[in-house]
Amino acid sequence: MNNYPIGVFDSGIGGLGIFKEIIAELPHESLIYFADSNRCPYGTRDQKDVQEIIQSIVQYLIDHYKIKMAVVACNTATVSGISYLREKFPQIPIVGVVPVIKPASALSQTKEIACFATENTTNSEAHLKLIEEFANGVHVYNIICYDLVHLVEEGLFQSEALKSAILKYIEPLLETQIDVLALGCTHYTLIQEEIRSLLPENIQLMDSNIPVARQVKRVLTEQNLLCDQKNPEYHYIVNGDPKHFEQIVKPILNGLLTNIQSVQFK
């Protein structure tokens, strides 16, 4: 048993979907969420920059909170730096975003799927290898969504601007035979309802939030790191404006929002 917290982080609020699923899967665990809002988005940064950023976050969480596990709740950071993090911090398990290409390809009947992702994830060597390894004859339409992260970070849910942006990325897919749309950025999971409402009914939507939470539970179980606390705590560290963070995430977290701390990172 280990009652130290799990550290979850992303550039801004994108990883909160994974954060909530981990709470649902492991209700006795304490968690810390690090919102790296000042350096959001990661999706347009180069690999070295992303690696340096996420190393600084994990080091901070170890030094200040003695986290027993780090969860990289970001597709870009996962493909850019999870191997790097595991080399730097061998003392704790590190879990990243589960690749959504594999289950999406397996689910497709038409052998055509689409993936919404950031520029960095879409063009990464790791992403292209995943397609080569798991697509198994399925054609993948990679759609770079340049502005969705910004709209999510501004809390513009159900806005006309968000609707217009989503339609812009869906429109080219209407001429294809895709039957699965994979969400390759954790920010996009926070606007699933909006995306679903604009998709044709025959197209299924898939993300990796639940698989990540199950992977966290599996790793903690295997390494005998599960917690036995009766009253878990949830802390939020914001590298940005804590008032803006609180305003945006309150409806997302449904009463789980407590203990917000503001920090400054270069």
Residue pairs with C-beta under 8 A, 6 or more apart in sequence:
1 224
1 225
1 226
1 227
1 228
2 68
2 224
2 225
2 226
2 227
3 30
3 227
3 228
3 229
4 30
4 65
4 66
4 67
4 68
5 29
5 30
5 31
5 32
5 65
5 66
5 67
5 68
5 233
5 235
6 22
6 26
6 29
6 30
6 31
6 32
6 67
6 68
6 69
6 70
6 71
6 216
6 220
7 31
7 32
7 34
7 58
7 61
7 62
7 65
7 67
7 69
7 70
7 71
8 15
8 18
8 19
8 22
8 31
8 32
8 33
8 34
8 70
8 71
8 73
9 15
9 33
9 34
9 35
9 36
9 54
9 57
9 58
9 61
9 70
9 71
9 72
9 73
9 74
10 16
10 18
10 34
10 35
10 36
10 72
10 73
10 74
10 77
10 186
10 187
11 36
11 37
11 39
11 40
11 41
11 42
11 43
11 74
11 76
11 77
11 149
12 35
12 36
12 37
12 40
12 41
12 149
12 152
12 153
12 187
12 240
13 35
13 37
13 152
13 153
13 187
13 190
13 245
13 248
13 249
13 252
14 73
14 74
14 149
14 152
14 185
14 186
14 187
14 189
14 190
15 33
15 71
15 73
15 74
15 186
16 33
16 190
16 249
16 252
16 253
17 73
17 186
17 189
17 190
17 207
17 209
18 71
18 73
18 97
18 186
18 189
18 209
18 212
18 213
19 31
19 33
19 73
20 209
20 252
20 253
20 256
21 209
21 210
21 212
21 213
22 29
22 31
22 71
22 212
22 213
22 216
23 29
23 31
23 232
23 234
23 256
24 213
25 210
25 213
25 214
25 216
25 217
26 213
26 216
26 217
26 220
26 226
26 227
27 232
28 226
28 227
28 228
28 229
28 230
28 232
29 220
29 226
29 227
29 229
29 232
30 227
30 229
30 232
30 233
30 234
30 235
31 232
31 234
31 235
32 61
32 65
32 67
32 234
32 235
32 236
32 237
33 234
33 235
33 236
33 237
34 57
34 60
34 61
34 237
34 239
35 236
35 237
35 238
35 239
35 240
35 245
36 53
36 57
36 239
36 240
36 265
37 153
37 238
37 239
37 240
37 241
37 244
37 245
38 239
38 240
38 264
38 265
39 45
39 53
39 239
39 265
40 149
40 153
40 240
41 76
41 118
41 149
41 150
41 153
41 187
42 50
42 53
42 74
42 76
42 77
42 80
42 118
42 120
43 76
43 117
43 118
43 119
43 120
43 121
43 149
43 185
44 118
44 119
44 120
45 53
45 76
45 120
47 80
47 81
47 120
47 124
50 76
50 77
50 80
50 81
50 120
51 80
51 81
51 84
51 85
53 77
54 72
54 77
54 81
54 85
55 81
55 84
55 85
55 88
56 265
57 265
58 67
58 70
58 85
58 88
58 89
58 94
59 89
60 263
60 265
61 67
61 70
62 89
62 92
65 235
67 92
68 92
68 220
68 225
69 92
69 93
69 94
69 95
69 216
69 219
69 220
69 225
70 85
70 89
70 92
70 93
70 94
70 95
71 94
71 95
71 96
71 212
71 216
72 78
72 81
72 82
72 85
72 94
72 95
72 96
72 97
73 97
73 186
73 212
74 97
74 185
74 186
75 97
75 117
75 118
75 121
75 184
75 185
75 186
76 118
76 120
76 121
76 124
76 185
77 96
78 96
78 97
79 120
79 121
79 124
79 126
79 127
80 120
80 124
80 126
82 94
82 96
85 94
86 94
93 219
93 220
93 223
93 225
95 212
95 215
95 216
95 219
96 212
97 186
97 208
97 212
98 208
98 211
98 212
98 215
99 130
99 134
99 208
100 115
100 182
100 183
100 184
100 206
100 207
100 208
101 113
101 115
101 127
101 130
101 131
101 134
101 135
101 140
101 182
101 184
102 130
102 134
103 206
103 211
104 113
104 115
104 180
104 181
104 182
104 206
105 113
105 134
105 135
105 136
105 138
105 140
105 180
107 179
107 180
107 204
107 206
108 138
108 178
108 179
108 180
109 179
110 177
110 178
110 179
111 137
111 138
111 139
112 138
112 139
112 141
112 176
112 177
112 178
112 179
113 138
113 139
113 140
113 141
113 178
113 179
113 180
113 181
113 182
114 140
114 141
114 142
114 143
114 173
114 176
114 178
114 180
114 181
114 182
115 122
115 140
115 141
115 142
115 143
115 181
115 182
115 183
115 184
116 143
116 145
116 148
116 169
116 181
116 182
116 183
116 184
116 185
116 188
116 195
117 127
117 142
117 143
117 144
117 145
117 184
117 185
118 144
118 145
118 149
118 184
118 185
119 144
119 146
121 127
121 184
121 185
122 142
122 143
122 144
122 184
127 142
127 184
131 140
141 172
141 173
141 176
141 178
143 169
143 172
143 173
145 165
145 169
145 185
145 188
147 165
148 162
148 165
148 166
148 169
148 185
148 187
148 188
148 191
149 185
149 187
151 159
151 161
151 162
151 165
151 191
152 187
152 188
152 190
152 191
153 187
153 248
154 248
155 247
155 248
156 162
157 190
157 191
157 194
158 194
162 191
162 194
163 194
163 198
166 191
166 194
166 195
166 198
167 198
170 195
170 198
170 199
173 181
173 203
174 200
178 203
179 202
179 203
179 204
180 203
180 204
180 205
180 206
181 195
181 199
181 203
181 204
181 205
181 206
182 206
182 207
183 189
183 192
183 195
183 205
183 206
183 207
183 208
186 207
186 209
188 195
188 207
189 207
189 209
190 252
192 205
192 207
195 205
196 205
199 205
219 225
220 226
233 258
233 259
234 256
234 257
234 258
234 259
235 258
235 259
235 261
236 245
236 257
236 258
236 259
236 260
236 261
237 260
237 261
237 262
237 263
238 245
238 260
238 261
238 262
238 263
239 262
239 263
239 264
239 265
240 262
242 260
242 261
242 262
245 260
246 257
246 260
249 257
250 257
